[in-house]
Amino acid sequence: MSDRGTDELFDAAADAYDDQLVPAFFDEWAAHVAGLLGPPPARGAVLDVGCGTGVLAPHLAAAGWSRIIGVDPSQGMLARARARGVPGAEWVEGTAEGLPLADGPVDALASDFALMFMPQPATAVRAMAAAVRGGGPVVVCTWGDLQDIPAMGAICEALEQVGGHEASALLRRAFSMGRREVLEQVVADAGLPGARVEAHRVTARFPDARALAGIYAGPLGLDDVSRTDALCRALDARLAPFIRDGQVGFAMTGLIIRATGTAGP
């Protein structure tokens, strides 16, 4: 799904991702995506591509999916996913272009915020649709553009202030496919004429700027006391419009490709 250096950063970030980002906004988004897939068929199987720490899996299980196959190239993320102990879930190291289909196509597929890290997005979307039975739901999500999420732009600027441009590179990449016309071109290149792109919004909430600093400091090598404190100060200053009573809150806009599977029955 991504290059080795990116995978290593995801491995290092797995704990902070699960402990901080999931309750802040990923869990709310996952609930929405599970709803978009609709009710599962009897003994239905679903692929979760770029599953990360398995945030989506509990929502899929609650919706009635009896088999959940999570795929991700990050061993650190998969370890956290396995620790969730979600019934019917299995976790496989892999990429969108090499999905585990030993038993044939699945009934549905979701991919939350992984497409931006895939080297050939159209090829990946085509492969994901081909892994799902004809007519089955395919839901692929990206974050919106940083211009539409100014708080995340401010976080990028704070990271650059303390750690240079390299410190914000991965975060900026997460918002690199946030324009509707970009995803529409991906859909066209993937050969999915019936697909559509729609927007959705959730609210991110963090207890304070120090919690945000803790998410990024360790994986980016900014976790000595002086640099973490500097990052806290930078975040406090740049996120001032989004801080109320010490807490940080802002809207997160994402885009969703909704398509259907192209595999035979």
PyMOL commands that set and color helices and strands:
alter all, ss='L'
color gray80, all
select helices_A, chain A and resi 4-36+57-63+75-83+96-98+115-117+121-130+146-148+150-163+165-173+180-190+209-217+225-238+240-242
alter helices_A, ss='H'
color red, helices_A
select strands_A, chain A and resi 45-49+67-72+89-93+108-112+137-143+196-206+243-244+247-260
alter strands_A, ss='S'
color yellow, strands_A
deselect
rebuild
show_as cartoon
